[in-house]
Each structure stands twice: as C-alpha cells, then as structure tokens.
Amino acid sequence: METKVLVYIAVGAIVAIIAVIAALPGTGLVKTLIPQNQNLPSALTAITADIKPIQIQYNGSSISSITDRDATIQTKFDLTNPNNTTVILEMISYDVYVNGVQMGHGQYGQRYEGSWESSYYLPLTEHNSETVTNNAQLSNDGNNPQIWSAMQSGSANIRINGTAFYSTNTAFSGGSYSTAFDFPK
C-alpha cells in the first residue's frame, strides 16, 4: 500500500513541475528573475526580453511590367530587427493604392500555423537588417481607365499600406507580433 502512495506522490510532483514550467514563461516572472546579459542562451533571451517592433523602411515600388490587362508592381522593404534575440518574419501583407484607389494586394510569406512548412519564413537575427522584394499582380478591370493610363505613362502615385507579422517562437515559449505601415511613393 505504501508504494502506491509514493507513486501517486511522485506522479503528482512531476505533473506540478510540468505545469509550472509550461505556465512560467507567460507570466512575466522570468523577466524579473533572469537578468539580461550577453551570456544568456538565445532561447531564454526570447522569453526574458521585451520585444520591440521591427523597423520597416520602404525602399520603393516600380512597375516592372504592364499591359492593357495586368501589371506587376515590385516593392522592396528594408527590415531591421532592433531586438537582442532573433525574430521570425512570417508574412508581409499589403494593399497597393494607385492615385488613391486600391488596385491590388501583395503578400510575402504566410502566417505561422503550427508548422514551419513554408520556405518564406525569414529569420531576422538580432540587430541585423534584410531586404525583402515582392511582386504584386494588379488586374485591369476596366473601371479605372485614368489610373491605368497613369500607370502606363509612369505618372501614377503608388501607396503601400499593410502589416508585417513576426514571432519569437522558441522551445520555451513564443509570441506573435505585428507592425503596421503606410508608405507613399
């Protein structure tokens, strides 16, 4: 009878330890207990650091091809990670406005949904920058002939408005973040 009681106590202790380990990163207690320094393993840095928004700079848009029916707009974003840990860029989703009218949508990557199957995920290491180039396809629906002719002549005013999604998924915890942007040409 005593061995059953000891087994129940051991199982209870193991369950309690697992529960504490699972809940501790989300409480913020780890941030106060573990000081930030350069010798801290990267997995602990991700749960103890306050994550700052990534910095997004617009590096221009250009019409790379245009016909009477469709156009391809190439847009470049410079992304900088100001954090002391690596963040993973999951997706940049944006709308393309030409002369104030929404003409299309562009997307780089895809949102993390349980597995890292996409090759579009971009790790941004601490204090480093990357340039992302993406093409958005626009279709001429015939409703805006003045805008389409302005695009064909090169006199169109392009505005890019969207959101970048990134995360700090690690073995211990993870957080999802986003940064909105609005860039005129």
C-alpha positions in Angstrom: 0.0 0.0 0.0 2.9 2.4 0.7 4.3 2.0 -2.7 1.1 3.1 -4.3 1.0 6.3 -2.2 4.7 7.0 -3.1 3.9 6.5 -6.8 0.9 8.9 -6.6 3.1 11.5 -4.9 5.8 11.2 -7.5 3.3 11.4 -10.4 1.7 14.5 -8.7 5.1 16.1 -8.2 6.0 15.5 -11.9 2.7 17.0 -13.1 3.1 20.0 -10.8 6.7 20.6 -12.2 5.5 20.3 -15.8 2.6 22.8 -15.1 5.0 25.3 -13.6 7.4 25.0 -16.5 4.6 25.4 -19.0 3.0 28.4 -17.3 6.1 30.3 -16.1 7.2 31.9 -19.4 3.8 33.5 -20.0 3.6 35.1 -16.5 6.4 37.6 -16.9 8.1 36.3 -13.8 11.0 35.0 -15.8 11.7 38.6 -17.0 12.2 39.8 -13.4 14.1 36.7 -12.2 16.7 36.4 -15.0 18.8 39.5 -15.8 19.6 40.4 -19.4 23.2 39.9 -20.4 25.1 38.6 -23.4 25.9 35.2 -21.9 22.2 34.3 -21.7 21.2 31.4 -24.1 19.1 32.6 -27.1 16.1 30.5 -26.0 16.0 32.3 -22.6 16.6 35.7 -24.3 13.4 35.3 -26.3 11.3 34.9 -23.1 13.1 37.4 -20.9 13.4 40.2 -23.5 10.8 42.9 -24.2 10.3 42.5 -27.9 10.4 45.8 -29.8 8.6 46.3 -33.1 10.7 45.5 -36.2 11.6 48.6 -38.2 10.2 48.7 -41.7 11.5 51.1 -44.3 10.0 51.5 -47.8 12.7 51.0 -50.4 10.4 51.9 -53.4 7.9 50.4 -55.8 8.2 50.2 -59.5 6.0 48.8 -62.3 8.1 46.0 -63.7 5.6 45.1 -66.4 2.3 46.4 -67.7 -0.1 45.5 -70.4 -3.7 46.6 -71.1 -4.9 43.8 -68.9 -2.5 43.4 -66.0 0.6 44.9 -64.3 3.3 43.7 -61.9 4.4 46.1 -59.2 7.7 45.2 -57.5 8.1 46.6 -53.9 11.2 46.5 -51.7 11.1 46.6 -47.9 14.1 47.0 -45.6 13.5 45.2 -42.3 15.6 45.8 -39.2 15.4 43.7 -36.0 16.2 46.0 -33.0 15.9 43.2 -30.5 18.5 41.2 -28.6 17.0 37.9 -30.0 16.1 36.5 -33.4 12.6 37.2 -34.6 11.0 35.3 -37.4 9.3 37.2 -40.2 6.2 35.2 -41.1 4.4 37.4 -43.6 4.1 40.9 -45.0 0.6 41.6 -46.3 -0.1 44.9 -48.1 -2.5 46.7 -50.3 -1.5 48.7 -53.4 -3.1 52.1 -53.9 -2.7 53.9 -57.2 -3.7 57.6 -57.2 -5.7 56.9 -54.0 -7.6 53.9 -55.4 -7.0 50.4 -54.1 -5.9 48.4 -57.1 -4.5 45.2 -55.7 -2.8 43.3 -52.9 0.6 41.8 -52.3 1.9 39.2 -49.8 5.3 37.8 -48.9 5.3 34.6 -46.8 2.4 33.2 -44.8 1.3 33.2 -41.2 2.7 30.5 -38.9 0.0 27.9 -38.2 1.6 25.1 -36.4 4.5 24.0 -38.7 7.4 25.6 -40.5 6.5 24.2 -43.9 6.9 27.4 -45.9 10.3 28.5 -47.2 9.2 32.1 -46.9 9.8 32.4 -43.2 12.7 34.8 -42.7 14.7 34.8 -39.5 15.9 38.3 -38.6 18.9 37.9 -36.3 19.5 40.3 -33.5 20.4 43.9 -34.7 20.6 42.9 -38.4 18.7 44.0 -41.5 17.3 42.3 -44.5 15.8 43.5 -47.8 12.6 41.8 -49.0 11.5 42.2 -52.6 8.0 41.2 -53.5 5.8 41.3 -56.7 2.1 42.2 -56.6 -0.1 41.4 -59.5 -2.7 44.0 -60.5 -5.6 43.4 -62.9 -7.2 46.0 -65.1 -11.0 45.5 -64.5 -11.8 48.5 -66.8 -13.3 50.6 -64.0 -10.4 53.0 -63.7 -9.1 53.9 -67.2 -7.4 57.1 -66.0 -5.5 55.2 -63.3 -4.4 52.5 -65.7 -3.2 55.0 -68.3 -1.3 56.9 -65.5 0.4 53.6 -64.6 1.3 53.0 -68.3 2.7 56.5 -68.6 4.7 56.2 -65.4 2.9 59.2 -63.7 1.0 57.1 -61.1 1.3 57.8 -57.4 1.7 54.5 -55.6 1.0 54.0 -51.9 1.7 50.8 -50.0 -0.3 50.1 -46.8 -0.1 46.9 -44.8 1.2 44.8 -41.8 4.3 42.7 -41.1 3.7 39.7 -38.9 6.6 38.2 -36.9 7.2 36.0 -33.9 9.7 34.7 -31.3 8.8 31.1 -31.3 11.3 29.1 -29.3 11.5 25.8 -27.4 10.3 27.5 -24.2 7.7 30.0 -25.4 6.7 32.2 -28.3 4.9 35.4 -29.0 3.3 36.7 -32.1 3.6 40.4 -33.0 2.7 42.7 -35.9 3.8 46.1 -37.1 1.6 48.2 -39.4 3.0 50.5 -42.1 1.7 53.1 -44.6 4.2 54.3 -47.3 3.6 56.8 -50.0 5.7 56.8 -53.2 
